[in-house]
């Protein structure tokens, strides 16, 4: 699968990336995402779904992980009403696929300073074409229906009397799945080029190349490192919770399906942001328990450091973690920036980068789910066979706080990097 290499008229090496390498990159991403999704769903108990639905649920999970649209539907023989909806991205699966595909995309480009724009476009185009075929295949495969148990009591008796067999299923919106899936891939490839110090950039745009290397790449690298640091911290917390409270299956399901769904909002909450949400019915949040307690109220709840700390004082550590890790990101960004960069431009770049990161978290981290069932009007889609869950940020307030934190952390990080550099210089002398 090695790429062929030819030479252009100027004598510069130009890699010709073949379809085999592109296919390997796409397949590796799909296999990794499918494996993580399957293990997470198995830990959550989805392997016991009827009608051999488990493989299709795995495919649907991968579809939602890349931004695809999965629609819920119901059929109750005309004597009952069903209502269901789900909007969530399993970000553990998303992150896995992004890392694998980014690695496969960058691997043939390593150890090169410059690449032609046609070469980069051709290499990305091959991956995008194969990814499009994969999206179409998954969109048509992710379809399934299930029978809904009426439980016991009046609803069950009515169902037996009238022969009602409610069914709830899911299908995919193919055009939206293709659109958002391609946008997701484009975002992954662009971020990969921006983050990797060794990835080549087009040689015919020297000013743009210089700006990306000196300003954009250090900020992008620092933000990706910050997000991954929160994921690692979340893994540590999850393992501690498992050791002290048990429930290893629930913890494994959260780790493999939605760890960033908890860890990344925790970053925004540590910065002072507020999320609004509510849980009613049998929906639950396996981890952390304090979040479920805050959301399970009669009215819409505000989730922030204060409301979480009212139930568990250890939640103030979210503020400490944010301060330490955001400052570390500012320091890392300064270390990867050209020597002599003034502190204030560095602070402004850090502020913009952190604001964009928080904006991304707010857009992909929101959760909404509901379902309901009634038979001959009994149940009213709101009784014991119904539930609702949503969690969404106060987005622009969170972005504004990120701008302020970025300014402070960027300025202090630049000063700290300068001080460390002087100390290292004196030690060498």
DOMILO-298388 format. One record per residue (C-alpha): x, y negated, z negated. Coordinates in steps of 0.1 Angstrom, whole numbers, padded with zeros to 4 digits, always signed. Layout:
BEGIN
XYZ
...
This chain:
BEGIN
+0000+0000+0000
+0030-0023+0003
+0024-0055+0023
+0043-0059+0055
+0067-0089+0058
+0075-0109+0089
+0093-0141+0095
+0079-0174+0108
+0100-0197+0132
+0115-0216+0102
+0129-0184+0088
+0107-0182+0058
+0093-0148+0047
+0056-0144+0052
+0037-0115+0037
+0010-0098+0057
-0014-0084+0031
-0033-0054+0044
-0068-0041+0039
-0056-0012+0019
-0042-0035-0009
-0073-0056-0008
-0095-0024-0012
-0073-0013-0041
-0078-0046-0058
-0116-0046-0054
-0119-0009-0065
-0097-0014-0095
-0118-0043-0106
-0150-0024-0102
-0137+0007-0119
-0125-0013-0149
-0157-0031-0152
-0178+0000-0148
-0157+0019-0174
-0160-0009-0200
-0197-0013-0193
-0204+0025-0195
-0185+0029-0228
-0202-0001-0243
-0237+0010-0232
-0229+0046-0245
-0220+0031-0279
-0253+0012-0278
-0273+0044-0272
-0282+0037-0236
-0270+0072-0226
-0303+0086-0239
-0324+0065-0215
-0350+0087-0196
-0350+0095-0159
-0312+0096-0156
-0312+0058-0157
-0278+0054-0174
-0258+0050-0142
-0282+0024-0128
-0281+0005-0161
-0243+0005-0159
-0244-0009-0124
-0269-0036-0135
-0246-0045-0163
-0217-0050-0139
-0240-0071-0116
-0249-0094-0145
-0212-0096-0155
-0204-0113-0122
-0233-0137-0123
-0258-0116-0105
-0295-0120-0111
-0314-0090-0126
-0352-0094-0127
-0375-0076-0151
-0409-0063-0139
-0439-0045-0155
-0467-0022-0144
-0495-0011-0168
-0522+0003-0145
-0543-0029-0147
-0555-0023-0183
-0524-0037-0200
-0501-0066-0196
-0463-0065-0198
-0439-0093-0198
-0401-0091-0200
-0371-0112-0191
-0333-0111-0197
-0306-0137-0191
-0272-0128-0204
-0237-0122-0191
-0218-0093-0208
-0186-0113-0210
-0164-0084-0221
-0171-0068-0188
-0167-0101-0170
-0133-0108-0186
-0121-0072-0178
-0130-0076-0141
-0115-0111-0139
-0081-0100-0154
-0078-0069-0131
-0088-0086-0099
-0066-0116-0107
-0037-0093-0113
-0043-0075-0080
-0046-0108-0061
-0014-0122-0075
+0008-0091-0074
+0018-0094-0037
+0024-0131-0041
+0049-0129-0070
+0085-0142-0068
+0077-0167-0040
+0077-0204-0043
+0056-0213-0012
+0030-0196+0009
+0011-0209+0039
-0025-0218+0036
-0036-0194+0063
-0018-0166+0045
-0035-0173+0012
-0069-0178+0029
-0065-0145+0048
-0055-0125+0017
-0084-0140-0003
-0108-0135+0027
-0100-0097+0028
-0108-0094-0009
-0139-0115-0005
-0153-0094+0024
-0148-0061+0005
-0162-0077-0026
-0193-0088-0006
-0199-0052+0005
-0195-0041-0031
-0220-0067-0043
-0246-0055-0017
-0241-0019-0028
-0245-0027-0064
-0275-0050-0058
-0295-0022-0041
-0284+0004-0066
-0293-0015-0098
-0331-0006-0098
-0349+0014-0123
-0383+0017-0142
-0390+0031-0176
-0421+0042-0195
-0428+0021-0226
-0440+0039-0257
-0471+0024-0273
-0459+0036-0307
-0486+0045-0332
-0519+0031-0342
-0546+0013-0322
-0525+0006-0291
-0515+0043-0289
-0551+0054-0293
-0562+0030-0265
-0535+0042-0242
-0545+0078-0247
-0582+0070-0242
-0577+0051-0209
-0547+0069-0197
-0525+0038-0198
-0488+0044-0191
-0470+0010-0193
-0438+0008-0173
-0410-0018-0174
-0382-0019-0149
-0355-0040-0135
-0343-0049-0101
-0319-0074-0086
-0323-0106-0066
-0300-0097-0037
-0294-0132-0023
-0287-0147-0057
-0265-0118-0067
-0244-0122-0035
-0242-0159-0039
-0232-0160-0076
-0210-0129-0072
-0190-0146-0045
-0188-0178-0065
-0175-0158-0094
-0148-0142-0073
-0138-0175-0059
-0135-0189-0094
-0113-0159-0105
-0089-0163-0075
-0086-0201-0079
-0080-0198-0117
-0054-0171-0110
-0035-0194-0087
-0037-0222-0111
-0026-0202-0142
+0003-0182-0127
+0036-0201-0127
+0050-0176-0101
+0021-0178-0077
+0030-0197-0045
+0011-0227-0032
+0007-0241+0003
+0039-0257+0015
+0024-0283+0039
+0008-0303+0010
+0039-0313-0011
+0021-0340-0032
-0008-0317-0040
+0016-0288-0048
+0036-0311-0071
+0005-0323-0089
-0008-0288-0094
+0025-0276-0108
+0031-0305-0131
-0004-0313-0143
-0030-0286-0135
-0011-0254-0141
+0001-0262-0177
-0035-0272-0187
-0051-0241-0170
-0026-0218-0186
-0031-0233-0221
-0069-0230-0218
-0068-0193-0206
-0044-0186-0235
-0068-0203-0259
-0097-0182-0247
-0077-0149-0249
-0065-0158-0284
-0101-0161-0295
-0109-0127-0280
-0079-0112-0298
-0090-0129-0330
-0125-0115-0325
-0111-0080-0321
-0093-0083-0354
-0124-0096-0372
-0145-0068-0357
-0121-0042-0369
-0121-0057-0404
-0159-0057-0404
-0160-0021-0393
-0136-0010-0420
-0156-0028-0447
-0192-0024-0436
-0192+0006-0413
-0214+0009-0382
-0185+0017-0358
-0209+0024-0329
-0225-0010-0331
-0191-0027-0334
-0178-0008-0304
-0208-0018-0283
-0202-0055-0292
-0165-0052-0284
-0170-0036-0250
-0201-0056-0239
-0202-0090-0256
-0172-0099-0277
-0165-0132-0258
-0202-0140-0262
-0195-0143-0299
-0158-0154-0299
-0161-0183-0274
-0191-0199-0289
-0172-0196-0322
-0146-0219-0307
-0172-0245-0299
-0188-0242-0333
-0153-0247-0349
-0150-0279-0329
-0182-0291-0344
-0207-0282-0317
-0243-0270-0324
-0262-0242-0307
-0300-0238-0309
-0316-0204-0311
-0341-0181-0326
-0347-0144-0331
-0382-0129-0336
-0394-0093-0334
-0371-0063-0334
-0342-0080-0316
-0311-0081-0337
-0275-0092-0335
-0251-0064-0348
-0222-0088-0355
-0219-0111-0374
-0248-0106-0397
-0248-0142-0408
-0257-0153-0373
-0288-0131-0373
-0298-0145-0406
-0295-0181-0394
-0315-0174-0362
-0343-0153-0378
-0364-0183-0390
-0399-0194-0382
-0387-0224-0362
-0358-0230-0338
-0325-0229-0358
-0294-0250-0355
-0263-0229-0355
-0232-0249-0366
-0205-0247-0392
-0227-0262-0419
-0257-0238-0414
-0235-0208-0412
-0215-0218-0442
-0247-0221-0463
-0250-0184-0460
-0214-0174-0460
-0187-0198-0471
-0161-0180-0451
-0175-0197-0420
-0155-0228-0428
-0126-0208-0414
-0140-0214-0380
-0130-0250-0384
-0095-0240-0395
-0091-0215-0366
-0102-0242-0341
-0077-0267-0354
-0048-0243-0354
-0055-0227-0320
-0064-0259-0302
-0033-0276-0315
-0013-0245-0304
-0028-0248-0269
-0018-0284-0268
+0018-0275-0278
+0019-0247-0252
+0006-0270-0225
+0034-0295-0234
+0060-0268-0233
+0050-0258-0198
+0048-0294-0186
+0078-0312-0171
+0103-0326-0196
+0097-0362-0203
+0060-0363-0198
+0045-0391-0219
+0022-0382-0248
-0009-0401-0237
-0011-0387-0201
-0006-0353-0217
-0034-0360-0242
-0058-0370-0214
-0051-0338-0194
-0057-0317-0225
-0089-0335-0232
-0103-0329-0197
-0091-0293-0197
-0107-0285-0231
-0140-0303-0221
-0142-0282-0189
-0135-0251-0209
-0163-0259-0234
-0186-0267-0205
-0179-0233-0190
-0186-0216-0224
-0219-0234-0227
-0230-0223-0192
-0220-0186-0194
-0225-0180-0231
-0262-0188-0234
-0286-0159-0241
-0323-0154-0235
-0344-0123-0238
-0381-0115-0243
-0406-0088-0238
-0442-0082-0248
-0470-0056-0243
-0508-0057-0248
-0535-0032-0241
-0570-0046-0234
-0559-0078-0250
-0547-0061-0282
-0512-0071-0289
-0514-0103-0270
-0478-0100-0259
-0468-0112-0293
-0474-0084-0318
-0452-0056-0331
-0443-0045-0295
-0428-0079-0286
-0397-0099-0293
-0379-0130-0283
-0343-0141-0286
-0325-0171-0273
-0293-0190-0280
-0282-0221-0261
-0258-0250-0269
-0263-0287-0272
-0241-0289-0242
-0231-0325-0238
-0225-0330-0275
-0202-0300-0274
-0184-0314-0243
-0180-0348-0260
-0165-0332-0291
-0141-0312-0269
-0129-0345-0253
-0120-0359-0287
-0104-0327-0299
-0084-0325-0267
-0071-0360-0270
-0059-0355-0305
-0045-0320-0299
-0028-0330-0267
-0011-0360-0282
+0000-0341-0313
+0011-0311-0292
+0032-0334-0270
+0049-0349-0300
+0055-0315-0316
+0070-0301-0283
+0093-0331-0281
+0104-0327-0317
+0110-0289-0312
+0130-0297-0280
+0152-0322-0299
+0158-0297-0327
+0167-0270-0301
+0191-0294-0283
+0209-0303-0315
+0211-0266-0325
+0228-0258-0291
+0252-0287-0294
